[in-house]
Amino acid sequence: MNLNDFIMSNEVPIRLGFFFGIFSGMALWEIISPRRRLQTSKTIRWVNNLGLVFFNSIVLRLLFPAAAVGMAVFASDQGWGLFNYINAPFWAAVLASVVVMDFFIWLQHVMVHAVPALWRLHRVHHADLDFDVTTGARFHPLEILLSMLIKFAVIILLGPPLVAVVIFEVTLNATAMFNHSNVRLPATLDRLLRLIVVTPDMHRVHHSIEDDETNSNFGFNLP
C-alpha cells in the first residue's frame, strides 16, 4: 500500500484521532492553568458549541463525502493544478502547498469580516460570550460550506500532494483549538511561539468587541 492509498483508507481515523487528542489535551490544560475565569455556563456553551460541530460534520460528510482529500485525489487524477504540471521536489510541494492553503484561509477570514452578508454568518463564531477550546470550532454551517468550496478551488488550482492536504487540515484544526483555548502561557514562551504559530493571547485580540481590534490578527495557523 502506497502513501496515498494509506491516507485515503485512514483519513477519517487520522483526523478524528488528532481532533479528540488535541481537544482533550487543551480542555485539560484549561482546567489546570486557565488564562481567565469564564463568565457563562461552560456546560451550556459546550453543549451548544459541540452540537454545532457535530451538525456541521454531518452536513459536510453528506454533501462532500470525500471532502478536501477526495478533491486532491481527483485533481491529481485529472492532472489539474500547479504541482501536477511542474516537477517540484516532494518536500517543497508539500511545504508550499500547506503555506499557500493557509494563506487562502487567512484571505477567506479577511473576506468574511469585510463583506456584510458573510459577516452575518461569521458572527456566529464571534458571538460566543466566552473564549475557550470549543470556540475554535463554532461556525455557521453555511460558512463551513463556503470554506470547503474555497478549499476545493485552491486544490484544483494548486494540485497539492495528498499528504499536504491532510497535514493542512489536521494542523488548521489543531491550531484553531489551541489559539482559542483559555490557557495560560509564560510570556517568554508566548513571544517565541508567535514567530511560528498564532497563540491564544495573540488571537484573543481578534475576539474583541472593538472594531479596530476584531478586524486584525486574522491568522488561524501561521501568524
N, C-alpha and C positions, 0 to 999 in steps of 0.2 A: 504493500500500500504506500503510495507516494504522499507527500505532504498535503497536497490539495485534497486528495481523497480522505485523508485523516481529518482535515479541518471540516470538510463537508459532512462527514459522518458524526462529528463530535462538536459542531458549532454551538448547539444549544446547551449541552452539558458544560462546555468551557465557559460560556457567558454566564450561565446560572451559577456555576461554581465561584467565579470571581465576584459576581454580584452579592451572593449571600455571605461569602467570606469577608469581603470588604465592608459590607453593610454591618455585619455582626461586630467586626473589629472597631469600626467608627462608633457604633452605638455603645459599645463597652467603654471606649475612650471617653465618650461624652459623660458617662456616669462617673468614671474615675477622676477626670480632670476637666470639668465644664468651663467654658470661657465666660459664660454669664448665666444668671438664673432666668429660666423661661417664665413667661408671663401667663401663658394659657395652658389648658389641659393637654398634657402630652398624649394621653390616651386617645382623646377625641381627634387631635391633629394627626396622629399616626394612623388611625382607622381611616380618616378621610384621605390622607396623602397616599398611603399604601394601597387603599382601594382604587384610587385613580391610576396608580402604577399598574396594577393587575388588569384593570379595564383597558388601559392603553395597550398593554402587551397582547391581550386577546384580540383587540381590533387590528393591530399590526399583523399578527400571525394569520388572521382571517383574510386580510386584504393583500398582504405581501408574504406568503408562506416562506419564501427563501430569503427575504429581507436583503440587506446590502451584500451579504456574502453571495447570494444567488445572482445578483446583478453583476458582481465581479466575475463570476464564472461565465455568465452569458457574454459579457464584454470580451473576455478572453477567447471564448469560442468563436466569436464573430470577428476577432481581430481589431476591435474598436479601442480607441484611446491611445494616448501618447506612448505609454510604455509597452504597448503591443506593436509599435512602429519603430521605436529606437532600441538599440542593443545596449541598454544600460546594465551595469553590474547589479546583481540581485539586491545586495545590501543597500545600494544607492537608491534603487527604485522603491524599496520598502521605506527607507527613511524619508525620501522626498514625498512619497505618497501620504504618509502619516502627517507630515507638516502641512502639505497642501490641503488635505481634507480638514485639518484643524483650522486652517485659515478660513475656509469656506463656512465652517460652523461659526467662527467669530463674525464673519460677514453677515451670516444669517441673523445672528444675535443683534448686530447693529440695525439690521433691517426691521426686525420686529419691534424695536424701540422707535424707529423713525417713521414707520407707516402706521397711521392711526388705526386702520382696520386690523392690522396684525398686532398692534399693541393691546387691543381689546382681548385678544387671545392670550398674549404673553402675560397679561396682568394676573392670570390665574397663578402663575409662578411667584409673582411679587406680592400677591395678596396674603400669603402666609403670614400670620401675625407674629410668629417666632421664626427662628433660624436654626435648623438642625439637619441631620443627615437625610431626613425624609424630604426636606425642601428641594434638594437637588434633583428629585425625580417627579416633582409636582408640576405637570404641564397639561394644558388643554389638549384633548385628543386631536383637534384639527391642527394644532401646532406640531404635534408629534408626526402627523401625516405629512405636513408641509416639509418638515425636516427630513423625513425619509425620501421624499421626492427630490429634494435638493441633493441628498447623498447620491441618489441614482444618477442624476445629471452629471455630478462631479466624477463618479466612477466611469461613466460612459466616455467622458472627455479625457480622463486621466489613464484609464486602463491599468489600475494598480494591481500588484500581486495580491493573491487571495489572502496571504498571511498578513499583509499590510492592513487590509480591511478589518480583519479580526483584531489585530493589535490596536488599531484606532478605536474600534467600537468598545473594546474592553477598557482601554485607557480613558476614553471620554467618560464612560460610565463611572469608572473608579474615581477619577479626579472630580467629577461633579458631586459625588458623595463626600469626598474629602473636603473640598473647598466650601461646601455648605454646612459642614459639621460644626457643632458647638463645642469645639475643643480648644484647649489652651496649649500654645506652643511657646517655648522660650524665645525671647525676642531675637537673639543671635541666630538661632536655627531658622526662624521665620524669614529673616533677611537673606539667608543663604538659599533657602528653598525658593524664594521669589525669583531667583535668577533663572529657574528652570520650570517651575510649575506655579499655578495660581494657588495661594494659600487661603485658609479661611478668613484671616484678618484682612487680606488683600481684597477678597471678593465681597466681604460683608458690606463694604462701602457701596457696592453696586445695588444693594438692597435698601439703601437709604430712602427716606420719603422726600428728600431734597432732589429736585430735578437735575441739578448740575452734578450731583454725586451718583444718582442712579443711571445717568447717561454717561457712564465711564466704566472702566475695568470690565470690558465685555468678554474677556477670555474665560473659557471654562477649563482649559487644559494648559496650553502654553501661554505664558504671560506676554 
